[in-house]
Amino acid sequence: MEKKRKSATTRCVGRVEQMNGKDEFWICCDSCERWYHGKCVKITPARAEHIKHYKCPDCSNKRARA
């Protein structure tokens, strides 16, 4: 899935619509398809370029618990 910037009103784990009032980097979880601010999940645009399948913290924890 393509990692990109998103300027919609999708809320992330940080429970905010936008950070600092500017277009921020967003990343989409390939499992649940929710969007997250890169800053909230500690993913930079440069690091996202090297991720083939991103799993958000919730989806990563589900697999660890199973």
N, C-alpha and C positions, 0 to 999 in steps of 0.2 A: 504494500500500500504506500502511496506517495505521502511523504511528510511535507507539510507546507504551512504557510501562515494562514490564519483564519481570522476574519473580522466579524463573525456572527455573534449572536447573543448566547451561544452555547456556554454553559457554566462548567467550570472544571472543579477539580478536587479542592481548590482554594476558595470555592464558592463565590467567585467574582466574575463579572462579565468581561471586563477589560482591566488591565493593570496599567497604571500611570497614564491612562487616557490616550494611549497610542497603539498602533498596530503591533501586537506582540506575536512571537512565535508560538504556534500551537502544534500539537502532535496528536494523531488519532490512534487509539488502541486498536490493534488488528483483531482482538477477540471480542470486545464489547462494543466497539465502534463509537465510543465516547471520545470527545475532544478535551485535551488538557493543555493548559499553559505550559510551555517547556520549562519555565522557571519554577512552577509549582511542583513538577515531577523531576526536576534537576536534569533536564535534557537540553543541550544546546543545539542550535541548528547544525553545527559542524558534526557533533556526535550523531545526530539523527541521520545524517547522510550514510553512516556506516551500519545502521540498524536495518536488518532485513524484515523482521517481524517484531513490532513493538507491543509489549504487554504492559498495561498500566499497573500500578501497585495493587489495586484490588484483584485484578485477574491473575497477577503473579502470586498473590497470597492464596487464592482459591486452589491453585495447583499444588502449592506447598502443603496445604491442609489436607488435601485428598489422599 
